[in-house]
Amino acid sequence: MPNPTRAFLLGPLLKGVSRSFYLTLRVLPAGMRDPIGLAYLLARAADTIADTSLISPEQRLALLLSLREQVNGATDDAALRRMADEVASQQIQSDEKVLLESLGPALDVLSQLSEADRKAVREIVTTLTEGMEFDLRTFPDERSGHIAALSGYDDLDRYTYLVAGCVGEFWTTMTYAHMPGTLKEQPGTMARRGVSFGKALQMTNVLRDCGKDLRIGRCYLPQSMLDPYGLAARDLLVPANSLRARPLLVELLRKTLDHFREALDYTLAIPAFSVRLRLACLWPILIGLETLLLLVDNDAWLDPQKVSKVRRNTVYRIIASSLLLVSSNGLVRNAIEKRIGLIEARL
């Protein structure tokens, strides 16, 4: 008999809080949808807790760590009530409020997964919350007026692993578990490419959202990379410094494109007949590269009012055109390498 709570969590609620990811999720093979969808819901709830700036960072961190413990098997109904009372009440988006109020049922669904899927979901949510913990411990309170930068590129690289690269590993684990024999490459090779895939998408987010993040005190551009250009994090608050900081943007774009090349190899390792799985990889790559094309042409990339955001009708165009090329290795490679070439020509 169908479980109505599970159906609601992984249906209407997931659609309400996941936006574009829901498109990717719906195209996945059936066996992968529940564990990946549940992992997304739990991570989204944790992210909402971590980002609710009307609550002190210390309080958010305590609730975040409590949620991590409960994902890993602890029971704390009082903490769940605090999340519902203290965090949900601050949400403008009703779906996020409902999500926080539904954590108990979501944890029940987690307990109903197979042992292997439950272990994988616990591991990915644990790692993702470590990335959120990194933010809360590294950067000042958003309301303090202070700003801090990461120290070196290694910090940025680790951050992109914690909040996105690990998702590539998880995705790969789910594929081997639910679609055995699909991936012909060795698991270690695919896991490494999956990490780069996630890092490519997160680096795209970091560069696109730089202006906005700076205004809540977070500079993900490492100070060691700012130093050669005589820049400090606070200098990046001035949109006119976008051109002055462009050499750093170019340097980070080149690293991001290297990750996208690994993402291409990951996608081509999926057999052409696995159309759904290929589309789930192809869409974020094409949308990410479209974002970088906008970014590389944006002379005011540090201005939060001029974010390089792909328009919705462009997303739909990308999705439609991908249906014509997804089954051909040559067409997929050409589409992605063409976009990479266009970006490199502008660097």
Secondary structure as UniProt FT lines:
FT   HELIX           4..8
FT   HELIX           9..13
FT   HELIX           14..18
FT   HELIX           20..27
FT   HELIX           30..51
FT   TURN            53..54
FT   HELIX           57..71
FT   TURN            72..73
FT   HELIX           77..82
FT   HELIX           83..87
FT   HELIX           88..90
FT   HELIX           94..101
FT   HELIX           103..112
FT   HELIX           115..138
FT   TURN            142..143
FT   STRAND          148..149
FT   HELIX           153..160
FT   HELIX           161..165
FT   HELIX           166..178
FT   TURN            180..181
FT   HELIX           187..208
FT   HELIX           210..214
FT   TURN            215..217
FT   STRAND          218..219
FT   HELIX           223..226
FT   HELIX           227..229
FT   HELIX           233..237
FT   HELIX           239..242
FT   TURN            243..245
FT   HELIX           246..268
FT   TURN            272..273
FT   HELIX           275..296
FT   TURN            299..302
FT   HELIX           304..306
FT   HELIX           312..325
FT   TURN            326..327
FT   HELIX           329..346
//
